[in-house]
């Protein structure tokens, strides 16, 4: 069973982070597909690449992807906790052209 308010927090956090990363100028793409018993949701933005040294740790508490360190570094950690509650996974791929968060939720 999905927790609607918590999932709203996931989507709003990822989209807001993308908007901030693009400095409020760019493109956000949201894609939903069904794949092998999973709902797959991909959210992409064309903001700057998440640095390679930061990417493996972005879901850790107090790690921020924001250049000015304007964030507390807890948003993505909360996202990960919510995903765990939903037995969902997330994969992040970040290149110079696109950063994509891909979420997979099992059909239960």
PyMOL commands that set and color helices and strands:
alter all, ss='L'
color gray80, all
select helices_A, chain A and resi 4-21+52-55+75-85
alter helices_A, ss='H'
color red, helices_A
select strands_A, chain A and resi 28-35+38-45+89-94+99-106
alter strands_A, ss='S'
color yellow, strands_A
deselect
rebuild
show_as cartoon
